[in-house]
Amino acid sequence: MKAKILYKALFCLIAVTLLAGCGSDYETEIIGKLKDRNSNVIEFSADGVIKGLARNVDREMVEGTYRVYNDSLFIEFLVIPEPRNLKGTLEFKIQKINIDSLVLYTSLGNLNYTRIAK
């Protein structure tokens, strides 16, 4: 019985260690505040929270969570003002990310952001 528990604990420890090693620099490079050419501002926090002000959608605040996996960015969001409560999930491919910019690929074309704060 104790051996089974020990093996399960060891398996979990190994799995967590391997998964932690699979991360990319994108996870830390994405953190900060960015804006696009339409002045839509998004902010990625280190705790996995994303906030934004969508100027082309009646200036409504959008909040959600994000995660980076390999070169993909996954966002689950909620448009806050009642009574809408729009929810959704988006997936983007990270084309480029550096200290100055972020480029995300979508089937409708690239989204280009410029960093305004780290």
Rosetta blueprint (number, residue, H / E / L):
1 M L
2 K H
3 A H
4 K H
5 I H
6 L H
7 Y H
8 K H
9 A H
10 L H
11 F H
12 C H
13 L H
14 I H
15 A H
16 V H
17 T H
18 L H
19 L H
20 A H
21 G H
22 C L
23 G L
24 S L
25 D L
26 Y H
27 E H
28 T H
29 E H
30 I L
31 I L
32 G E
33 K E
34 L E
35 K E
36 D L
37 R L
38 N L
39 S L
40 N L
41 V E
42 I E
43 E E
44 F E
45 S L
46 A L
47 D L
48 G L
49 V E
50 I E
51 K E
52 G E
53 L E
54 A E
55 R L
56 N L
57 V L
58 D L
59 R L
60 E E
61 M E
62 V E
63 E E
64 G E
65 T E
66 Y E
67 R E
68 V E
69 Y E
70 N L
71 D L
72 S E
73 L E
74 F E
75 I E
76 E E
77 F E
78 L E
79 V E
80 I L
81 P L
82 E L
83 P L
84 R L
85 N L
86 L E
87 K E
88 G E
89 T E
90 L E
91 E E
92 F E
93 K E
94 I E
95 Q E
96 K E
97 I E
98 N L
99 I L
100 D L
101 S E
102 L E
103 V E
104 L E
105 Y E
106 T E
107 S L
108 L L
109 G E
110 N E
111 L E
112 N E
113 Y E
114 T E
115 R E
116 I E
117 A E
118 K L
